[in-house]
Amino acid sequence: MDKAYYVTTPIYYVNDLPHIGTAYTTVVADTLARHHRLKGERVFFLTGVDEHGQHVARAAERNGVSPQEWADRMVVHFTDVWKKLNISNDFFIRTTSPRHAEVARKFIQNLYDKGDIYPDTYEGWYCVPDESFWLPSQLVEGKCPQCGREVEILQEENYFFRLSAYADRLLEHIDAHPEFVEPEMRRNEVTSFIRQGLTDQSISRKTLTWGIPLPFDENQVMYVWFDALLNYISAIDYGIDDARFESIWPADVHLIGKEILRFHAIIWPAMLMAAGLPLPRQVFAHGWLTVEGEKMSKSKGNVISPYELIDEYGVDAYRYYFLREFSFGYDGNFSRDNMTGRYNADLANALGNMVSRVLAMVERYRGGEVPEPGSAGEETDAVLKQAAAKVFGEVDAYMEKLAFNEALQAIWSYLGAVNRYVDETAAWDLAKDPALAARLDTVLYNQVEAVRLTALLVLPSMPGTAEGIWRRLGFSDSVHVHHLPAAGAWGLYPAGQKASKGDPLFPRIEK
Ligand code: MSP
């Protein structure tokens, strides 16, 4: 069996509700997973929740319930919103699941037996919201250097992971496989951090009970990040089902936000090296979203729930907007005006109108039955076919680089070519002259075929729209059973099939 294409999102803390920031990574991961499935690859797409740690415990306490009850209550918000966003994850990991704990305990025991985990006394600072340890020298004006919030003094007997021993090997690995950390600016951040020297990491907590107990010292629980990172291998049965594990691991890409880079590009690979496991092919860190120019935060009251935007714009417009507007890897700003503008221009006009116009003409001139091409091709036909022949390769190349916005631009430039074809061939003029009936047949067929390819092109980013177009084209199967490159060849639309215009895919939104 070929190894599956394995893509992951971070597992989200259950102390907060999902918002457009957390949904961003998940939508991106889903699009990537669907793109690979469309190419006929076996895919394993993982997302889930991070349920341990001090700030989950504190959120539960504030709400007067046990951490487990809290997690059980919160997890539903994540599974619900992913369902609503049409997220096609193959598994949903919860770190409170017995399977996860079993794998995590085996993993840590193995490192302990190998001497990579040892007891020592920790004295330093802890940022609870970030679940991060800091040395006094790392604090900025006495606060967490990452988020600027208050830190707490922490002094306890902990177990430490010998991270320092892996610095050279990490640098060698990144040197030999620069694609391991993307984008380049993040890679530079990681290498300069490693070059400053790595200190061993405290990986257990004595004062906390909400976590996975260490197998070699039941009085302590695993540090939440050590536990959390292991989700990527516990979800695929590491140490439990070797055949399954080996058919999925290593991950092809861990998609993460830039603030958790250190954990994924330094600690995680070192943990894997210590266990003798292959490293993921890539860790890709994306930027952060701001809202109308400001950082999203509860205190500012500007946190946007995905539901709000889905209700306003629809699921596929939601997915499209975030993929198209943000350059993956960089920070970006969300604004309603901007989203409405894109919706009307790209979705209502370029895509939605084109599909309606084409199918309306088939209804009007041929009673909905898509004709066999009737005349020899002309220059305009060749131009359209060339655009169709080119676009799939372009999209694939951009997707390979995780350049989602560029992949969509390539698709929209193809839609531009289709719209030009519709204008230039002017079926409405051909329809006036019965002597041009054969030419009209050709033009109508080509337009419909161009729409069929459009469904395949938008499938990863807008799966519902792809299916909606497929239905209008009169297919009785699902668009999701088809694969590229075979289905992307020109001329596969079965002439004689009935198509219908249906409702507008993206009704215009008045500003
Ligand atoms: N539980 C850890 C991750 C463990 S992975 C082994 C965690 N969870 S989190 O709930 O805080 O979510 C982190 C992810 O949410 C980030 O990686 C990032 O992808 C996403 N984002 C949260 N706010 C964001 C924005 N404002 N913008 C974009 N993404 C942001 O960290």
Residues whose N, C-alpha, C, O or C-beta is under 5 A from the ligand:
A	BS01	MSP	P10 I11 Y12 Y13 G21 T22 Y24 T25 D50 A228 L229 I256 G257 I260 G287 W288 L289 M296
